[in-house]
Amino acid sequence: MLGEKGGPPAWDNYRREPMDWYASQAGPSQTTWFRPDDRWNLPSDGISVEEEEADPESLLNYYRQVLDLRREHPALSQGDMAALDLQAPANGPWGIVLSSGSETLVGLFNFADAPQEVSVSAFPLSAQWLRDLLSGQLVPGPSADGTFSLPLPPAAALILAPVD
């Protein structure tokens, strides 16, 4: 949902528009306390829960996917976290190692607005193939000497797990 601080007389109410549960903005338990003509959220604007449930690429379904991953992988919700020593040509990339019991995962993030090639000299996963748990895509694992490199798109996040 969008929003921005409005002017008088409502001011902050524009930041606190009611949650849109329905595309029509009408239905059981739909809050209607703030509906000025110049509000941000409008009927059938694509951001209601009803509309996002039908869109597999929606933010709502992305959050549901991430929460499912957290429930399925103990390393994402408990255990240890350590910074991953990675090299990149510029600021932006960051990595973590998450582990719980026998599970180890690697998170790679590129906070930059440009692609970055990252490399790790002692990669903690040794599988021939790695799967990004967020996208399902396969990524080649580290080389025989344990080094790993990967181009990260701008604003990217990957959670890598070894493929058995």
N, C-alpha and C positions, 0 to 999 in steps of 0.2 A: 504494500500500500504506500502511496505517495503522501507527501505532506510537507508543509513549510509553515513557519510562523506567520500568522496573518496579522492584519491590522485591527484597529478598533471596530467594533466593541469586543470581538471574540478573542483576539490575540492568540494565545497558545491552543485554543480549541482546534485550530486547523491541524495541529500536530497530533491531536487526540481524536481524530474522526473514528466513529464506531467501526468495528470489524465488519467487513462485508462477507456475510455468510452465503448470500444468494445473489445471482446475477442481476435480478430485478431490484435488489436491496429491500425486498419484502419477503417475510416468511416467519415461521415460528422462532421466537426468541431473538429476532433481528432488532438490534438497538437502533433507535432513530432520533436520539437526542440532539444531533448536530447535522442539520441538512440545509445550510444556506445555499443559494444559487451558485456562489463562487467556490464551492468546496472542491477538493482535489478528486475524491472518489465518486464516480458516477455509475449509474446502472450500465450493465453489460460492458464494462471497461476492461475485462479480462483478468481482474485481480481478486474476485470473490473466491471463497473456498469452493463453491459449486463449480465455477469455471476452471479453477486450477486443478481440481481433482480429475477433470477430463483431459488435461494436458500432461502427458508423460514428461515433458521438459520443463514443467513449472517449478518455481521455487518451492512450493509446498511439497511436491513429490520429491524434489532433491533432498529437502530436509528429512523427509520420511526415509529415503534411501540411506542417508548418513546415519540416522538413528538406528535403523536395522543393522547396519554394519557394526555400529558400536555394541549392540547386543550380541552379535555373532562372534566378535573378535575381542577376547579379554584384554589384549594388549592396547586396545583403544580406550578402555575404561578403567583399567587398574594396572598395577605393575610399575615398571620403571620407564623413565623417559630421559634420553640424553641427547645432547646436540651432536649432529653429524658433522664431522670435519670435511667440508667440501670446498672446492675451488671453483670460482667463476670469474669471468672477465670484468664484471662490474657489480655494484651493489644490487641487491634484490633477492637472489636465491637464498634459501635457508632450508636446512634439513634436520630431521630428528629421527632417533631410533626408539621405537616403542617395544617393550618386551614384557611378557607375563607368562610364567611357566615355560613351556616349550615353544611358545609363539613369539616370533620377532617380526616386526613390520618396520618399514622405512617410509617416512613422510617427506616429500620434496615439495617445496613451495617456491614460486617465483612471484615476488611482490612488485617486480618492475613492470613497466609498460612496454618492454621490448623483450624479445626472446633471449634466453641466456643458455649457454652451454655449460653444464655443471660436470665436474669430475670429482671422484672420490678415490683416494689411493688405497684405502683398506675398507672396502664395502662389506657391511656385516651380513649380507645374504649371499649364499654361494650357489644358488640354483642356476641352471642354464637359462631358464625363462622366469620372468617375474610378471605378475598380474597386477595392474592398477585396479584396486578394489572399487574406486569411484566410477571408472569408465568401462571396466572389464577388458581393456586392451592389454595385449601381451607386449612386454619389453624385453629385449635380450639382457640376460644377466651379466655379471662381471666377467672380465677375461680371466684366463687361467692364473694370472698373477694377482688377482683380487681387485684390479682397478675397474672402475665403472664410470661411464660417461653417458650423458643424455642431454639432448636439447630440450629445454623447458619453454613452452610458449609463454607469452606474457600473461600475468594474473592466473597462473596455473597452480593446481594442487593435485598431487598424486599420492596415494597410499599404496606402497608396493609390498606384495607378499610373494614368497617363493611358490612356484608351480611344481607340484610333486609329480 
